[in-house]
Amino acid sequence: MAWDPYLYSELLDSGLSREQLRRLVGAGELDRLSRGVYGRADGPASRGGAPAPGQQRASNRRLAALLRRLPQGAVIGFHTGARLHGFGAVESSAVHVIVPAGVVVPRVRGVVVHEAVLPVRDPVLLGGVPCAPAARCAVDLARALRRMDALPLLDLCLRAGACGPDELLAEVARHARLRGVCQARALIRIADPRAECRQESQLRLLLIDGGLPAPQPQVWVPDRNGIPLYRLDLGYRERRVGIEYDGRTHLDRDRLRRDRARMNWLAANGWQMRHFTDRDLYHRPTHIVTTVKTLLLAG
């Protein structure tokens, strides 16, 4: 018997008795993966044939088992799909699945069902779990999430190499006239794999939405010999304006010393730096836009 999850009724139809099933579960040879779904105690191979980490392996088994309780053609998508593809920038405690339009879906605790107005093309198998392709997961989320959540996810999708810009553009074209497609299309055009954290992506979007030119992520500033010396979160190289997001790591004393030396060098070499925190980003967005706009106009 393969590891693939089997419904309880399928195991009975295979000739096993209820007593035999209880014994197999008690002996640890058979796992109860979900309500009415069982599988071999050994898990699936991960993508590419290499063993998956134990926790992820168990999680994948339970996702595959859960799909057995849903209509044929159901696949993992949205938040859960993005996580499987390696760009789960937006957390969700629920399991998100996509089902074909018009099917009857049983209620399963902890599962959010998305009825597919647009059929899922060519599902992929990730760790034994049928999943919507990365571009589909990204576009579905870019249509549904707030802009400030959607751009970090798209940036991470590209950074993780889950798919490329052309794949995202081709996928969003398939979503024409669906709700949120205009937002998704606009965000895909400015998505950038160079962004290294959620807040950098959000700062960049805030400036763009404020009518300013898009800043370049991860700007390297060279020394007098042209050797890259310092890297800025965001910057306008021509105007020598740099923008940094200061998170908790910047409170470390050694980090503070290095930052001071870095800031002094940048100032001495003509760079105007501005630092922003979570308070600025989430509670004073206009202050950020006004501050950077003033610097750019002065330059």
FIZATOR-942899 format. One record per residue: x, y, z of N, C-alpha, C, CB in turn. Coordinates in steps of 0.2 Angstrom, whole numbers, plus 5000, padded with zeros to 4 digits. Glycine has a CB too. Example, Ala and Ser with C-alpha at 12.3 -4.5 7.8 and 13.67 -1.06 7.14 Angstrom:
506649725039506249785039506649845039505749785045
506449895035506849955036506450005039507049975029
This chain:
500449945000500050005000500450065000499550005006
500350114996500750174996500550225002500650214989
500950275003500850315008500250355007501450365010
500050365001499450415000498850405004499250404992
498550455007498050445011497450405008497750515014
497150365013496550325011495950345015496750255011
495350345012494750355016494650295020494150375012
494350295026494150245030493750185026493750265036
493250215022492850175017493250135012492350205014
493850165010494250135005494650075008494750185001
494850085014495250035018494749975019495550065024
494149985021493649935022493549895016493049955025
493449935010493349905003493949865001493249954998
494549875004495149835002495149775005495749875003
494749755010494749695013494949695021495149645010
495149755023495349755030494649765034495749815031
494649735040494149745045494249805049494049675049
493749825053493749875057494249865063493049895060
494249795065494749775070495449775068494549705073
495549755062496249755059496449835059496249725052
496049875057496249945056496449975063495649985053
496049955068496149975075496849955077495649955080
496949895075497649865077498249895074497649785076
498149915067498649945064498750015066498449955056
498250055068498350115071498650115078497650155072
498450065082498750055089499450035088498350005092
499649995083500349975082500850025079500349915078
500550085077500950135074501050125067501550145078
500750075064500850065057500450105052500749985055
499850135055499450175051499250235055498750135050
499250295052499150355056498450385054499650405054
498150405059497450445057497650515056496950445063
497650535049497950595047497350655047498150595040
496750635046496250685047495550645048496150725040
495050675049494450635051494250585045493850685052
494250525047494050475041494650465036493450495038
495250485037495750475032496350455036495950545029
496650395033497250365036497850355031497050295039
498450345033498950335029499550295033499250405026
499950275029500550235032500950285036501050215026
501250255041501650295046502250325043501850245052
502550305037503050345034502750395030503550295030
503050455029502850505025503050505018502950575029
502850555014503050565007503750595006502550605004
503950575001504650614999504450684997504950574993
504950724999504850794997505050804990505250845002
504850874988505050884981505750874979504850964980
505850844974506550824971506850764974506950884973
506450724979506650664981507050664988507050634976
507250724990507550734996507050735002507950794997
507250705008506750705014506650775016507050665019
506050785017505750855020505950855028505050865019
506050915031506050915038505450885041506150985041
505550845047505050815050504350845051505250785057
504450915053503850945055503450965048503951015058
503850985043503551005037503250945033504051035032
503550885034503350825031502650805034503850765033
502650805041501950795044501450835042502050795052
501550905041501150955039500850935032501451025040
501350915028501150905021500650845021501750895017
500850795025500350735025499650755027500650675030
499650795032498950815034498550855029498950845041
498950895025498650935020498350885015499150985017
498750835013498550795007497950755010499150745006
497950735016497350695019496750735019497550675026
496850805021496250845021495950855014496450915024
496350855009496050865002495650805000496650864997
495850745003495450685002494650695004495750625005
494550735009493950745012493550795008493950775019
493850825003493550874998493450854991493950944998
493050884987492850864981493450854976492350904977
493450804972493950794967494150854963493750734962
494750874963495050934959495250984964494450954955
495050974971495251024976496051024976494951014983
496351084977497051094978497151154983497351114971
497751144986497951204991498151264987498551174995
497951324990498051384986498051444991497451404981
498051504988498051564992498651564998497351574996
498451585004498951585009499351525010498651605016
499051465010499351405012499751385006498851345013
499551395000499951384994500551424993499551394988
500551484995501051534995501651505000500851604997
501351485006501851455011502251395008501551435017
501851355005502151295002502651304997501651244999
502551364993503051384988503551424990502651424982
503551444997504151475000504051555000504751464996
503451584999503351655000502751675004503351684993
502751635010502151645014502251705018502051585019
502151765015502251835019501651855023502451885014
501151825022500551835025500251775029499951865021
500251775036500051715039499351705040500351725047
499151645040498451625041498351565045498051625034
498051555050497951495054497551445050497651515061
497151465045496751415042497051385036496051455039
496851335033497051305027496651325022497051225028
496951355016496551385011496651335005496851455009
496051315002495951274997495551304991495651204999
495751284985495351304979494951244977495751334974
494251254976493851194973493551214966493351174978
493351164962493051184956492351214957492951124952
492151264953491551304954490951254953491451354948
490451264958489851224957489851164961489651214951
490351144964490351074968490151084975491051044968
489851034978489651034985490251024989489050984986
490351064994490951064998490751045006491351124998
490950995009490750985016491151035020490950915018
490851055026491151095030491751065034490651135035
492351085034492851065038493151115042493451025033
493251105049493451155053494251175051493451125060
494351235051494951265050495151265043495451225053
494651255038494751265031494351315028494551195028
494751355024494351415020494351385013494751485021
493751385010493651365003493551424999493051315003
493951424993493851474988493651434982494551504986
493051454980492751424973493051454967491951434973
493351414963493751434957493251464952494151384955
493151524951492851554945493351544939492751634946
493951544940494451534935494751464937494951594935
494751414933495051354934495751354936494851304929
496051314940496751304941497051264936496851274948
497551294932497951264927498551224930498151314921
498651164928499251124929499451134937499751154925
499051104941499251104948499951064949498751064953
500351084954500951054955500951014961501551114955
501450964962501450924968502050954972501550854966
501950974978502451004983502450954989502351074984
502950914990502950874996502350824996502950915002
502150804990501550754990500850794990501550714995
500850854990500250894991500050934984500250944997
499450924981499250954975499151034977498650924972
499451074973499451144975499451184968500151164979
499051244969499051284963499751314962498551344965
499951324955500551354954500751414958500651364946
501351434958501551494962501251554960502351494962
501251564953501051624950500251634952501151624943
499851574952499151584953499051604961498851514952
499451574965499451584972499551664973499851544977
500051684970500251754971499751804968500951764967
499451794962498951834959498351834963498851814952
498151774965497551774970497551814976497351694972
498151814979498251844985498351924984498851824989
498651944978498752014976498052044975499252014970
497652004972496952034971496552034978496551984967
496651994983496251994989496552034995496151924991
497152044995497452075001497452145000498152045002
497652185006497752255006498352265002497752285013
498452324999499052344995499652334999498952414992
499652355005500252355010500452285012500152395016
499952235011500152165012500352135006499552135016
500052155000500152114994500852134991499552144989
501052194991501752204988502252164991501852274988
502352164998502852125001502852054999502852125009
502252024998502151954996502351944989501351934996
502251994984502451984977503251994977502152034973
503552034981504252044981504551984983504452104986
504251954989504551894991504451834987504251874998
503951834983503851774978504351784973503151784974
504551844970505151844965505751834969505051914962
505851854975506551844978506651774979506551884985
506151734981506151664983506251624976505551634986
506151654970506251614964505651574963506851584964
505051584966504451544965504251544958503951554970
504251604955504051614948504451684946503351614947
504351694940504651754937504151814936505051744931
504351874934503951924932503451914926504251994931
503751874921503351864915502751814917503751834910
502951764922502451714924501851754928502751664928
502051804932501551844935501051884931501851884941
501451914926501051954921500551904917501551994916
500751844915500351804911499751784915500751744908
499951764921499351744926498851794927499651714932
499051854928498651914930498151924924498951974932
498451914918498051924912497451884911498551914905
497551814914496951774914496451794919497251704916
496551834924496151854929495751924927496451874936
495751944921495452004918494752004920495552004911
494452064923493752074925493652044931493352044919
494052004935493951974941494052034947494351914943
493752024952493852074957494552084960493452064963
494852144960495452154963496052154957495652114968
495852134951496352124946496752184944496052094940
496452244945496852304943497352314948496352364943
497152304955497652314960498252264959497352304967
498152204958498652154957499052174951498352084955
498752194945499152204939499652264941498652224933
499452314944499852374946500352354951499452434949
500252314955500752294960501352244957500452264966
501052204952501552164949502052204945501152114944
501852254942502352304938502852334942501952354935
502752344949503252374953503552324958502952434957
503352264958503652214962504452204961503352144961
504852194966505552194965505852144969505852264966
506252094967506552044971507052064975506751984966
507352124974507852154979507652174986508152214975
507052184987506752204993506952144998506052214993
507152155004507452105009506952095015508052125011
506452145016505952135021505352165020506252155028
504852145023504152175023504152245023503652145028
504452275028504452345029504752385023504752365036
505252355021505652395015505152395009506252355013
504752345008504252345002503752395004503952275002
503452395010502952445012503152515011502752425019
503852525013504052595013504052615005504752605016
504352575001504352584994503652604991504652524990
503152564993502452574991502252634993502052514993
502352654999502152715002502352774998502352725009
503052774996503252824992503052834985504052824992
502952774982502652774976501852794976502652704973
501552774981500852794981500752874983500452754986
501352894986501352974987501553014982501852984993
501652984976501753024970502553034968501453084970
502952994972503653004971503952944967504053004978
504552964963504852904959504952844964505452934956
504952784961505052724964505852724966504952664960
505952714973506652714975506952644974506652724983
507552644973507952574971508052534978508552584967
507852474978508052434984508752414984507552374985
509052414990509652384992510252424987509752314990
510252484988510752524985511452524988510552604985
511952504984512652494986512952564985513052434982
513352584990513652654989514452634989513552704995
514852644984515552634984515952684987515752624976
516552654989517052704992517452744986517552664996
517952774987518252814982518552774977518752864985
518752714978519052664973518452624969519452614977
517852644971517352604967517152544970517552604960
517352524976517252464979516552474983517852434983
516052424982515452434987515652434994514952384985
515452484998515552495005514952485009515952555006
514452525008513852525012513252505007513752585016
512752475010512152455007511552495010512052385006
511152525007510552565010509952525008510452635007
509452525013508752495011508452515005508352505017
508452585004508152614998508552674997507352624999
508552694990508852754989508752784982509652744989
508852844981508852884975509652904973508352944975
509952864969510652864969510852934966510952814964
510452954961510653024957510553084962510153034951
510153074967510053134971510453124978509253144973
510753064979511053044985510653054991511753084985
510053024990509553024996509452944997508853054994
509552935004509552865006508952855011510152835009
508652805012508052785016508152725020507352795012
508152725026508252665030507652645035508852665034
507452585035506952565040507352535046506452515037
507252565052507552545058507052505062507752605062
507252435063506852385067507152375073506752325063
506952325076507252305083507952295083506852245086
508252265078508952255078509452315078509152215071
509152375076509552435077509652455084509252485073
509352425089509352445096509952415099508752425100
510252365096510852335099511452385099511052275094
511852385105512352435106512852425100512652425112
513152365099513652365093513352385087513852285093
512752365085512452385079512452465079511752355078
512252495084512152565085512852605083511952585092
513352575086514052605085514252595077514652565089
514052535074514252535067513852575063514152455065
513152585065512752635061512952705062512052625064
513252725067513452795068514052805063513652805075
514552755063515052765059514852765051515652705060
514352725050514152725043513752785041513652665042
513352815046513052875044513452935043512552895050
513952935048514452995047514852995040514952985053
515052925038515352925032514952945026515652845031
514352925026513852935021513753015021513152905022
513653045026513553115027514153155024513353145034
514753135026515353165023515453155016515953135027
515053105013515153095006514553115002515353025004
514153155005513553195001512953155001513753194994
512853105005512253075006511753105011512352995007
511153115009510653135014510253075016510253195012
510253055023509952995025509353015030510452945029
508852975029508252975033508052905036507653015030
507952905042507752845045507052845048508252825051
506752785047506052785049505852725053505552785043
505452725057505252665062504552645060505352685069
504352585064503652565063503152615064503552505067
503252665069502752715071502652755065503052755077
503252775061503152815055502752785050503852835053
502952715049502652675043501952665044503052615043
501752655050501052635051500552685054501052575055
500852735057500452785060500652855057500552785067
501152875054501352935051501552935044501852975055
501152895039501452885032501552955029500952845029
501153005030501153075027501853105029500553115029
502053095035502753125037503253095033502853105044
503253025031503752995027503753025020503652925027
503253035017503153055010503453125010502453055007
503153165015503353235015504153245016502953275020
504353205020505153215022505553195016505253165028
505353145012505753125007505653165001505553045005
505053195000504853234994505353304995504153254994
505353325001505753385003506453375001505653405010
506753315002507453305001507553304993507653235004
507053264990507153264982507153334979506653214980
506653374981506553434978507153484980505953474981
507453474986508053514987508653494983508153504995
508653434981509253404977509253434970509253334978
